[in-house]
Amino acid sequence: MNDSRRDFRALLAALITFFGLLIGAKWHFLVAAILAVGVYTGVYLISKPKLMIGNTEIEALENAEEIKAIYQKLQIDQKKLTEAAASIKDTSIKAKTNELAKITNDIEFYLENNPKEISKSRHFLDYYIGTAREIVDNYNDLDRANVSADKFNDIKEKTKESLDLLIKIFASQRDAYHKDKINKLEVETDLLEQTIKLGGDIK
């Protein structure tokens, strides 16, 4: 709910209260006015929208509004990467950009369900995803600019190298979120292998 709708609802409730008490109940003007102001304040506060990321309320988190803004920017960046990939002609660069967009989507999904991790991820979200968008956008701009073939081939190679590095960084960031589960799985797998060795082949 935006602020104008909150103001309207609070004002409407206050006016109904004021005239109901003043005219309907024949209360004193000053008492009706004071109660109406109280109703206005109460309705305005109650109708304040909760800060949410996905289905998770983040009101209690420190810097909740800032966290919400960071997450919304991530959503925009992910969408822009996907859109940029669709306009790339070179199949290799298109595939790499799509891979970046996919990993970014994985990260977005994780952070939607774990908003406490957003603050810890701020450097990655601001710098690396911003850098990825800039590299892809620059490539598309230079492609549309019809720069000389030799120069553009250099640009292609540098873009591919940059995207390969970013893919590794993005994948590392995504996997880091699941480090505990990955470690647990590896331990359980090792134990299972040892159990099989001690007990012989499973028939």
C-alpha positions as CSV (number, residue, x, y, z in Angstrom):
1,M,0.0,0.0,0.0
2,N,1.4,3.4,-1.0
3,D,1.5,6.4,1.3
4,S,-1.4,8.2,-0.5
5,R,-3.7,5.2,0.1
6,R,-2.6,5.0,3.7
7,D,-3.3,8.8,4.2
8,F,-6.8,8.4,2.6
9,R,-7.8,5.4,4.7
10,A,-6.6,7.1,7.9
11,L,-8.3,10.4,7.0
12,L,-11.5,8.7,6.1
13,A,-11.5,6.7,9.4
14,A,-10.8,9.9,11.4
15,L,-13.6,11.9,9.6
16,I,-16.1,9.1,10.3
17,T,-15.1,9.0,13.9
18,F,-15.2,12.8,14.3
19,F,-18.6,13.4,12.7
20,G,-20.0,10.2,14.3
21,L,-19.1,11.4,17.7
22,L,-19.9,15.0,17.2
23,I,-23.2,14.7,15.4
24,G,-24.3,11.2,16.1
25,A,-23.3,10.8,19.7
26,K,-23.5,14.6,20.5
27,W,-20.0,14.6,22.1
28,H,-18.1,17.8,22.7
29,F,-16.2,19.1,19.7
30,L,-12.8,19.0,21.4
31,V,-13.2,15.4,22.6
32,A,-14.4,14.2,19.2
33,A,-11.4,16.0,17.5
34,I,-8.9,14.4,19.9
35,L,-10.3,10.9,19.4
36,A,-10.4,11.5,15.6
37,V,-6.7,12.4,15.6
38,G,-6.0,9.2,17.6
39,V,-7.9,7.1,15.1
40,Y,-6.0,8.8,12.2
41,T,-2.7,8.0,13.9
42,G,-3.7,4.4,14.7
43,V,-5.1,3.5,11.3
44,Y,-2.0,5.1,9.6
45,L,0.4,3.1,11.7
46,I,-1.5,-0.2,11.4
47,S,-1.8,0.1,7.6
48,K,1.9,0.6,7.2
49,P,3.0,-2.1,4.7
50,K,5.3,-4.8,6.0
51,L,8.8,-5.0,4.5
52,M,8.9,-8.4,2.7
53,I,11.3,-10.3,0.5
54,G,9.4,-13.1,-1.1
55,N,7.3,-14.6,1.7
56,T,9.8,-13.5,4.4
57,E,9.1,-10.5,6.6
58,I,12.4,-8.5,7.1
59,E,11.0,-5.7,9.3
60,A,13.1,-7.0,12.3
61,L,16.4,-7.0,10.4
62,E,18.8,-4.2,10.8
63,N,18.8,-1.9,7.8
64,A,15.7,-3.7,6.5
65,E,14.9,-1.0,3.9
66,E,18.4,-1.0,2.6
67,I,18.4,-4.8,2.4
68,K,15.1,-4.6,0.4
69,A,16.7,-2.1,-2.0
70,I,19.7,-4.3,-2.6
71,Y,17.5,-7.3,-3.3
72,Q,15.3,-5.3,-5.7
73,K,18.5,-4.2,-7.6
74,L,19.6,-7.8,-7.8
75,Q,16.2,-8.7,-9.4
76,I,16.7,-5.9,-12.0
77,D,20.2,-6.9,-12.7
78,Q,19.2,-10.5,-13.3
79,K,16.4,-9.5,-15.6
80,K,18.8,-7.2,-17.5
81,L,21.4,-9.9,-18.0
82,T,18.8,-12.2,-19.4
83,E,17.5,-9.6,-21.7
84,A,21.0,-8.7,-22.8
85,A,21.8,-12.3,-23.6
86,A,18.8,-12.5,-25.9
87,S,20.2,-9.7,-28.1
88,I,23.7,-11.2,-28.4
89,K,24.5,-12.7,-31.9
90,D,27.7,-14.5,-31.0
91,T,26.7,-18.0,-29.8
92,S,29.6,-18.4,-27.4
93,I,29.1,-15.1,-25.7
94,K,25.4,-15.6,-25.6
95,A,25.8,-18.9,-23.9
96,K,28.2,-17.5,-21.3
97,T,25.9,-14.6,-20.6
98,N,22.9,-17.0,-20.2
99,E,25.0,-19.0,-17.7
100,L,25.7,-15.8,-15.7
101,A,22.0,-15.0,-15.7
102,K,21.1,-18.5,-14.6
103,I,23.6,-18.5,-11.7
104,T,22.4,-15.0,-10.7
105,N,18.9,-16.4,-10.7
106,D,20.1,-19.2,-8.4
107,I,21.6,-16.6,-6.1
108,E,18.4,-14.5,-6.2
109,F,16.3,-17.6,-5.2
110,Y,18.6,-18.4,-2.3
111,L,18.6,-14.8,-1.0
112,E,14.8,-14.5,-1.3
113,N,14.6,-17.4,1.2
114,N,17.5,-16.3,3.3
115,P,17.4,-12.4,3.4
116,K,19.8,-12.3,6.3
117,E,22.6,-13.2,3.9
118,I,22.0,-10.1,1.7
119,S,24.0,-7.8,3.8
120,K,27.0,-10.2,3.8
121,S,26.7,-10.5,0.0
122,R,26.6,-6.8,-0.6
123,H,30.1,-6.5,-2.2
124,F,29.4,-9.3,-4.6
125,L,25.9,-8.0,-5.5
126,D,27.1,-4.4,-6.0
127,Y,30.5,-5.0,-7.7
128,Y,30.5,-8.3,-9.5
129,I,27.0,-8.4,-10.8
130,G,27.3,-4.7,-11.7
131,T,30.6,-5.5,-13.5
132,A,28.9,-8.4,-15.4
133,R,26.1,-6.1,-16.6
134,E,28.6,-3.5,-17.7
135,I,30.8,-5.9,-19.7
136,V,27.7,-7.4,-21.5
137,D,26.2,-4.0,-22.2
138,N,29.5,-2.7,-23.5
139,Y,29.8,-5.6,-25.8
140,N,26.3,-5.1,-27.2
141,D,27.0,-1.4,-27.6
142,L,30.2,-2.0,-29.5
143,D,28.6,-4.6,-31.7
144,R,25.9,-2.1,-32.7
145,A,28.5,0.5,-33.3
146,N,30.0,-1.6,-36.2
147,V,33.6,-1.2,-35.1
148,S,36.3,-2.6,-37.4
149,A,36.4,-6.4,-37.6
150,D,39.9,-6.7,-36.2
151,K,39.1,-4.5,-33.2
152,F,35.8,-6.3,-32.6
153,N,37.5,-9.7,-32.7
154,D,39.8,-8.5,-29.9
155,I,36.7,-7.2,-28.0
156,K,35.1,-10.7,-28.4
157,E,38.1,-12.5,-26.9
158,K,38.4,-10.1,-24.0
159,T,34.7,-10.4,-23.3
160,K,34.9,-14.2,-23.4
161,E,37.8,-14.2,-21.0
162,S,36.0,-11.8,-18.6
163,L,32.8,-13.8,-18.7
164,D,34.6,-17.1,-18.0
165,L,36.2,-15.5,-15.0
166,L,32.9,-14.1,-13.8
167,I,31.2,-17.4,-14.2
168,K,33.7,-19.0,-11.9
169,I,33.2,-16.2,-9.3
170,F,29.4,-16.3,-9.6
171,A,29.4,-20.1,-9.2
172,S,31.8,-19.9,-6.2
173,Q,29.5,-17.3,-4.5
174,R,26.4,-19.5,-5.2
175,D,28.1,-22.7,-3.9
176,A,29.4,-20.8,-0.8
177,Y,25.7,-20.3,0.3
178,H,25.3,-24.1,0.4
179,K,28.7,-24.9,1.9
180,D,27.4,-26.5,5.1
181,K,25.0,-28.8,3.1
182,I,27.8,-29.7,0.6
183,N,30.2,-30.6,3.4
184,K,27.5,-32.7,5.2
185,L,26.8,-34.5,1.9
186,E,30.5,-35.2,1.4
187,V,30.9,-36.5,4.9
188,E,27.9,-38.8,4.6
189,T,29.1,-40.0,1.2
190,D,32.6,-40.8,2.7
191,L,30.9,-42.7,5.6
192,L,28.7,-44.6,3.1
193,E,31.7,-45.6,1.1
194,Q,33.6,-46.8,4.2
195,T,30.5,-48.8,5.3
196,I,30.3,-50.5,1.9
197,K,34.0,-51.3,2.0
198,L,33.7,-52.8,5.5
199,G,30.6,-54.8,4.7
200,G,31.5,-55.9,1.2
201,D,29.7,-55.4,-2.0
202,I,25.9,-54.8,-1.9
203,K,24.1,-57.5,-3.8
